[in-house]
Amino acid sequence: MNEELNETKEIVRNCTKCNLCKNRTNIVFGDGDENADIMFIGEGPRCR
């Protein structure tokens, strides 16, 4: 599971599908136990 999360994090870090990639300095991918039974997902910035 950890390997899949790391691969997904790299995809997000290298994504150029919208204009956010031009100015981003950080990605907020997640925090906490990757084997947790529950996950909370918040809203991120919107592309324009």
Secondary structure in CASP SS format (residue, H / E / C, confidence):
PFRMAT SS
TARGET T0000
AUTHOR 0000-0000-0000
METHOD secondary structure of the structure
MODEL  1
M C 1.00
N H 1.00
E H 1.00
E H 1.00
L H 1.00
N H 1.00
E H 1.00
T H 1.00
K H 1.00
E H 1.00
I H 1.00
V H 1.00
R H 1.00
N H 1.00
C C 1.00
T C 1.00
K C 1.00
C C 1.00
N C 1.00
L H 1.00
C H 1.00
K H 1.00
N H 1.00
R C 1.00
T C 1.00
N C 1.00
I C 1.00
V C 1.00
F C 1.00
G C 1.00
D C 1.00
G C 1.00
D C 1.00
E C 1.00
N C 1.00
A C 1.00
D C 1.00
I C 1.00
M C 1.00
F C 1.00
I C 1.00
G C 1.00
E C 1.00
G C 1.00
P C 1.00
R C 1.00
C C 1.00
R C 1.00
END
